[in-house]
Amino acid sequence: MTSLTITLPEAAKAYIDRQISNGAYSSADEFLTALIEQDRERQAKQKVNALLRSTLQKDRAISATDEWWKQQRQYLTA
């Protein structure tokens, strides 16, 4: 692991502290790691949506087979 020092507005720090005291997260590290993962998932969904929109705009059907989904997962995690 590596270390990172960040500066936050007081309101953001207070929010993180509340999340920890409420038991949602055990530490600021865990909270920020969860936010990063959520952002990765959001970006992956945006890629899928863009791909689907592009395909639909081309007015051609796609066959969403298990193999197609496997390829999409590989593309999105690359």
N, C-alpha and C positions, 0 to 999 in steps of 0.2 A: 504494500500500500504506500501511498504518498500523502504528503501533508499539503494543505492549501489554507491560506489565511484570507478571509474575506471581510469586507466592511459592509455592515447592513444598517439600514435605518432602524431606530429604536423600536418602531412599531413592528417591523419584521422580526426582530429578535424576540420581542414580547410574544408574538404569535407562535414562533417556534417553541418558546418556553412553555406556553399554554398547551401546545400539542404534546409535549413531553410530560407535563404534569398531569394531563388528562389520561395518560397511558397509551396514547395513540402511537407514540414512538418512544424508544428508550434513550435516544440521544439526538443531538443536532445532526450528527453524521448520518444516522439512520433516516432522519427526516429528509435531508438533502439528497441522499441516495435514492429514496423513494420518488422524489420530485424528478430527478434525472431519468429514472426508469419510466415514469409516466410521460415525460416529454419524448423519450424514444418511441414509446408506443403510439403517441399522438402523431409523430412524424411518419411512422410506418403506416398508420391508417390513412394519412394524407397521400402517401405514395400509392396505396391500393386504390383509393378513391380516384386519384388522377389517372391511373391506368385503366380503371373501369370506365371513367368518363371518356377517355380517349378512344377506347374500344367501341363504346356505344355511339360516339360521334361518327365513327367510320361506318356505322350501320352494318356491322357484321356481328354475327353471333359468336359467342365463345362457349366452349364446352368446359365447364368448371369441374373437371374430373379430379380425382385424388392427385394425379400427377401434376395437373395444372396448379393446384394449391401448393404442392411441394415446391414447384419452381418459383411460385410467388414468394413463399417463405424464404427461400434461398436468396432471391433478388432483394427482398426487403431487409434481410439481416446482413447483407454484404456491405 
